[in-house]
Amino acid sequence: MNLDLNKFRAKPNESIREHTDKLIVQANLLNDLGYIKSVILFSDLLVGSEYHDYGKANTAFLKRLNTHKHFNSNKEVPHSVLSVFFVDKDKCSDYISVCYAVLYHHYHKKSPMAYLRENEELIMNFLEEMGGNHIPFEEIYDCIDEIGDIFLLPFDNSKKQYAVLLKGFLHKCDYSASAGIDCEKENDFLIDVIENWKTVNRFRFNPL
């Protein structure tokens, strides 16, 4: 959304655009190997991958990368919190789940939802600096209310399972992109390996 992702870095030697493109490669790999069973889930993973690090496009984050200092909660906003303001609702099949995945793909001590409510002025200052077309605060408040509802659902609820699975896939793509390795391999060897292991060690499966 009008942010120059080539200008700002996600890593010391990697722009936000370069890191984001690596996530998208990993998302496509998961889909090509058949680990993602839903066209809708794959589509939302691509959207989450695209916007997950937009919140790093600010001078405070860039300065911290350059100086190798730790995050200062009094002067800086967690990038996952800022990123959620740029998620394009029109590109999402399940906007709330995408926002949940983006908002929670990185957090440490304080809940991102609590942080949003307690630091509106600081967040607005960052959004004004970043520019671009971001979502109004009122809509984000409605969004985090719905995210809060997801936490209250039982785990066998299909909406909660979708949100958790999407978040897990986003983590998988993000971590592997940062590590520079593929997030998965084709499952065309596992059974043979297990059978060989059983034979060599003279083991047999228990009833499970």
N, C-alpha and C positions, 0 to 999 in steps of 0.2 A: 504494500500500500504506500507507494511513493517513498519508501525508505531506500537509501543507497546501501544495499547489503554488501557491495564490493568495497565500500569505503571503510566499513567497520569490521573488526575482527571478532570471531567467536573463540578462537584459540590464539596463542602467541604468534603462530606462523600460518594462520588460516583465516580467510574472511568468512563472514556469516554466510555469504552466498556459496562459497566452496564447501563449507561444513554441511549446509542445508542440502546441497546437491548430493553429497555422500549419503545422507539419510535416505533420500529418495531412491538412490540406487539400492540400498539395503531393503527398503520396503518392496521394491519391485522383485528383488531376489526372493523374499519370503513368499510373495504371491506366485512367482514363476515355479517355485518348488512345491507349491500346493499346501503351504502351512496356513495360509489365509483362506478360509472357506467361503467367505462372503464378499461379493462385489462391493456392497455398501461399506463394509468394514475396511476394505482395501482403499476405497475412495476417501474415507475419513482419516485413515492413517496417512495418506499422502498430504491431506490438508494440515493435519497436526505436525507432520514433518516439516512442511513449508514454513509454518508460523512459530514453531516452538522457541526459536532463538531471536526473534525480531526485537525482543526487549534488550538485547545487547547493543543495539544501534544507538548508543549514547556516549558522550565524552567521558562520563564518570567510569563506565566499564572499561573503556579504552585506556584511560589513565591507570586504572588498577592493573590491567594487563602489562602495561609498560613499566610500572614501578614494582610489580610483584608483591603488592600489599594484599592483606586480607579484606574481605567484605566488611564495610562499615555501615551498619544498619541506620546510623544517624544521618548519613549523607548519600546513601545509595539505595535504590529499590531493587529487590530481587528480579532478575531478568524474566523469570517465568511469570511474575505478576504483570510486568509491562507487556509481555508477549500476548497475553490473553486479550488485550485491548485491540489487537490488530487481526485477530482471526476473522476471516471473511465468512459471515453467516451464510451467504448465498452459495458458497461452495461446499457446505456441510450437509450431510444427510441427517446427522444427529449432532446439532450444534452444541448442546450441553455436554455431551460426552467428549467432544473434541476439546472444548474449553477445560473440562476436568483433566484431561490428559496433559494438556499444555500447562495448566496452572500447577499441576502436581508433578511434573517431570523432574523438577528440582526444588526441594525445599529442605530446610534443616530444623530449626527449633520451633518457629512460630508457624501456625497454620496460614497458608496463603490467603484464605478467606478472611481470617481475623486481621491479617496485615492490611488487606484492602480497606477494611472498614476503619482502621485506626490511623491510616496514613494517607488520606485522600489528598491533602494539600501537597505533600512531597511528591506523590505520584503524578498529580496534575502538572507540577513543575517539570518533571521529566518528560511527560507527554508533549508539553508545549515546546520543549527543546527539540524533541525528536520529529515533531511535525507529522505529516502524513495524515491519512484518514483513519482515525481511531474511533472505537466504539465509545459512546457517551457513558459516563459513570452510572447513570440511572439504569441503563441496560445491563451493565456488568453486575450491579447489585441484584437485579432480577435473576441473572444467570447464576450467581453464586448461591442464591436461595435455592434454586433448583438443584445445583450440585450438592448442597447440604441434604436435600431430600434423598439423593442417591445413597448417601452414607447410612440412612435410616432403613433402607430396603434390606430384606433378607438376602443372603448371598445367592439363593436359587432363583431370584428374580431376574428375568431376562434383560431388563434395562440395566441393572447393576452389573450383570455378567458382561454385557457389551462394553460398558464404560471401563471396567477393570481390564478386560482383554485389550481394548484399544490402548489404554495407558501402558500395559505391559509390552505391547508391540512397539510403541514409541520409545520406551526405555531400551528395548533390544536394538532398535535401529540406531539410536543415539550413542549407546555405549560402543557398539561395533564400529560406527563411523569414526568415533574419537580414537579408538584403538587401531584403526586401519586394517581391520580384518572382516571377513564375511561373517554375518550374524548366524548363518545356518549353512548346512551342507545337505545334499540330497540323501535321503534315508534309503540307500541301496546297499548298505554294508552291515547294518546293525545285527540282523538276525544271524548272518553267517559268523560274525565275531562272537556272538553269544554261544552259538552251537559249538564253535571251536573251543571256547573257554570251558564249556561244560565237559567236552571230551577230554581235554588235556588235564583238567583237574578232577575228573571222575565225579562231577556233581550232577544232580538232577533237580528239576524245578520242584518246588513245593506246590501245594494245591493253589496258592494264590497265582 
